[in-house]
Amino acid sequence: MKETDLEKDKEDKIDTENSIINRDKKLPKSEDEGKQTVDNNMKEKDLENEDDQSSKVGLKKELGLVNCVGIIVGNIIGTGIFVSPRGVLQYSGSVGMSLIVWVLSGVMCIVGAFCYAELGTMIPQSGGKYAYLYEAYGSFPAFIYLFYMVSISIPGGRAVSALTFANYVLQPFFPDGQPPPDSALRLIGIALIGE
């Protein structure tokens, strides 16, 4: 008799604990209600993640079609297309050979673009080459690269672009094949860089 009373007490205690647990959880009555509960929990987590992300400083990871075309036109084509054909044609010796050089150069550029596409999917961080060098070799080589780009490469590229543009702008004013004066080229180049 005592054993049955003890068993009943244990069962009552377990039932009471289960009802408290179930009351706190508020289990759904149907599948639709369960889905709503899961959706609400996910929305709450998303809001928490947005709060965490909004406190971080960073660049948006989005490029549209216009942005991509601008990058391609500005960085890949640049002013080199206006300067280099003369040298390629002069040193290759024939039109056919210069076209072969251009085609091979285009194939090498496509391979490089595929490499950058793969790096962009493997290392999804803002920063381009700096981020890739940082992940591969550490902070010092990445810093040296960035320092070189900011102090030498980008300003030099802009200067060459400005002088090339100035040369092509001034060519119609000197039709006899005379080169434009250096002072005019420099003034227009400085005006372009200053903007």
N, C-alpha and C positions, 0 to 999 in steps of 0.2 A: 504494500500500500504506500509506503513512504517513497519507494522508487518511482511509482507512477506520478506522485505529486511533484517530485523533483523534475521528472521529465516534462511535465506540463509547465512548470515554472520556467524551465529552459526554453521550451517552445514559445511561451508567451514573451519571454525576453527577446528571443530572436525575431519574432514577429514585430515587436515594438521597434527594434533597431531597424529592421527592413522598411517599416512604414516611415520612419524618420528619414532614412536615406532616400527612399522613393519620393517623399514629399519635397526634399531639397532638390532632387534632380528634375522633377516635373516631367516625367516621361510622356511622350506624345501618345495620343489616343489612336491616331490613324497615320498612314504613310505620308499623306499630304502635310499633316501637321509636323511630322518628323523632318520632312524636307525643308519646311519653312524655318524650323529651329536650326537646322544645319546652315541654311542660307544666312540667317540672322547672325549666327556665330561667325561665319566667314566674313560678313560685312564688318562686324566689330573688329576682327583681326585685321582686315584691310585698312580700316580707319586708324588703327594703332600703328600699322606699318607706314601709312601716309604721314602720320605725325612724326614718326622716327625719320622718315626720308625728308620731310620738310625742314627738319632742323639741320640736315647736312647741306653743305655748300658744294655745288657741282654743276656741270654743264648738262643740258638735256641731251639724251642720246637719240636724236632724231635728225634725219636729213631727208628733205623732199627732193623731188625731181629737179626743180630749179636750182637748189643748192648743189646737187651732184653735178649738174651740167656746168655750173659756174666754177666748181673746183676743177673739173676736167679741162675746161677751156683756159682757166687762169693759170693752173700749175703745169699741166702737161704740154699744152700747145704753147702758151706763153709767147714770147717774142723770138724764141729760137727758130721757129718756122720761117721767120722773115730774114734771119741772118745766115743760117746754116746752108740753105740750098746752093748758094753761090760757091761756098767752099767745097761742098760735096761734089758738085759738078766739075769744079776746077781740078780737084785731086783724083777723081775717079777716071777721068779721061773721056767718058762717053755718057750719053743720055741713058742708055740701057743699063750700064753698070751703076749709075747713080740711082736709078729706080730699084735695082736689086738691093742696094745699100739701104734705101728707105724701107723696103719691104722687110728686110731682115731686122732693121731697127724696130719696126712696128711689132714684129713677132716677139722680140725681146721685151718690149714694153708690155705686151699682153701677159707674158709669163710673170713679169714683175707685179702687174695688177692682180693676177691670181694669188701670188704670194701675200700681197697686202690684204686681199679678201680673206684668206685663211687666217692670217694673224688677227684681223679684226673680229673674226668669229671665235677665235681661241682666247683672246685677251680683250674682253669687251669693256675697255676703260677709255676715258677721255685722255687725249694727249698724243695720239698718233705714234710716231717713231720714238718719242721720249718714253712713252708707256711700255713699248715693246723692248727697248733697251734696258729699262729699269727692271722689267720682269726677267730678262735673260741674263744680264750681267751685273745688275746692282745699281746703286745710286751714283757712284762716281763716274762711270762711263756715260750714264744718262745725263748727268749734269754737264760733263765736258761737251757732249753733243749739243745740248741745249745752249750752252754758252757760245759755241762756235756758230750755231744757227743764228742766234740773236745778234752777235757782234760782227760776224763776217758774211755769212752766206746770204741771209735775207737782205741786208742793206746793199750788198754787192749786186744781187739779182735785180733789186729795184733800180739801182743806178744804171745797169746795163739796159733794162727795159725802158727807162726814161730816155736814155741817149739814143736808143734804136728808134723809139717813137719820134723823138725830135728830128732825127735824120730823115725819116720818111715824111714828116710834115714839111721840112724845109726843101726837100728835093724838087718840088715843082717850081720853086722860085729860082733855081739854078739849073736851067734846062740844058746847058752846054756840056754837061757831064762834070762840071766843076763841083768839088765837094763843098758843102756849106761851111762857113767859118766856124772854128771851134768855139768862139765866144758865143755865137748864136745857139749852137748845140747845147752848151753848158747852161745858158740862161733858161732855155726851154726845159732842159732836164731838171734844173733846180726848182723851176716852177711846178713841174709835175710831182717831184718828190715832196715838196712842201705841202701839197694838198692832202 
